Amino acid sequence: MSATVESSNATQPVDIATMPSTAAMLLGPDDAPEALLPGPEELDTLTVMLRDHLELLIPEVERQAGQLPKKSTRRYCALACVGEARRKLRLGDGCTPPTRVAVVRKLARCVNALCDHYQNLRAE
């Protein structure tokens, strides 16, 4: 699904087609960390991009989930994912290369999960 939607809480659009492809650069098949590691400069760029993606996705998923009934399982799951993404955003970037890679892969998984929730909630 290739849709660009204007975010109500941000000035930038939510580009739901680009975000998972950015995350895929850091993850192998089935979300496993088997992808080739980027160089240090590219890793810095991807970290910033993923953090920006999360900053755009979090309010959108939260808004969409808030429109569901309070006892909805889909609402609960989406909001739990939002909470997890916020916790991941509080992580530092890491000092050592292995830590930096681990952090950016956690961000990538959060982007994937929020993109899934975003698409599923919009389809409803």
N, C-alpha and C positions, 0 to 999 in steps of 0.2 A: 504494500500500500504506500503510495508516494504522495503524501499530502503535506503541504506546508500550511500551518494554521497560525494565525496571529494570536499570541498569548495575551490574555487580558491583564496579567500582572507584570508584563515585561514589554520592553520596546522591541525586542527581537522576536522573530518568528520561531515557532517550534517546528523544526525540520525533521519530521519523524522518519524520513528516508535516510538522511545522513547520519543520524545519531547511532543507530545500530552498526552501521558500516565503520564508524570510528572505533566503536568498542571491539569490533571483530578484528581490528589490527593487532589487538593484544591477546586475543583468546583463540584457542584452537577449536577444532570441531567439538560439538557438544559442550561448549563453554569450558573446556579443559585448557589449562595453560600450556598448550603445546605449540603455540605460534612462535615464530622467530622473534627474538627480542630486538626492539629498535635501539638505535644509538642513544647516547645520553641527551643530545639536543632534541631529537625527535621525541624521546620519552617526556621531556619537559613540555614540549608543545602538546602532546597528546594528553598529558595530565591537566593542563589548563583547559583544553577543549572539553574533556570529560567533566571537569568541575563546572564549566559554563553550561554544558548540556543539562547537568543535574539541577543547576540553579533555575533553568527554564522549565524543566519537567516537573519538579516538585510542586510548585503552586498549581500547575494545570491538573495534575493527577489528583491533588488534594481537593481542588474545586469540583472536578467531575465526581469524585467519590462522595463528596459532601451532598450531592444531589440524590444519592441513593438512600433508601430507608435505613434508619439507624441500626437495625438488626440484620442488615444484609451482609452475607459472607463476603461478597465481592468488595463491598465498602471496607470491611475490616481488613481484608488482605491488601487492598490498595493502600490503605492508610498505614498498615504495618510496614509496607515497602517504603513508603515516604519517610517513616521514622528511621528505618535502617539507612536510607540514602542520606538523611541529615547527619546521622552518626558517622558515616563514611566521610562526609565532607569535613568533619572536624579532625580527621586524621591528618597528621603532618605528612609531608611528601617523603620523609625518610632520609637518612644520612648515607646509608650504604646502597650500592646498586641492587642487591637482592630485596631490600626493604622497599626501595622505590618502585621496583617492578611489582611487588606484592600489593602495594597501595594502589597503583594505577590499575591493576587487574581487578581489584575490589570495586573501584569506581566504574570500570567497564561493565562488570556484572550488574551493578545497580542501574546503570543506564539501560542495559538490556531489559531488566525487569520493569523499570518504569515505562519504557517504550511499549512493552506488552500491555501493561495496565492502561496506558493512555489509549492505545488502539482498541482494546476490549471495552473500555468505558465509553468511548466515542461511538462504538458500534451499537450500543444499547439504545 
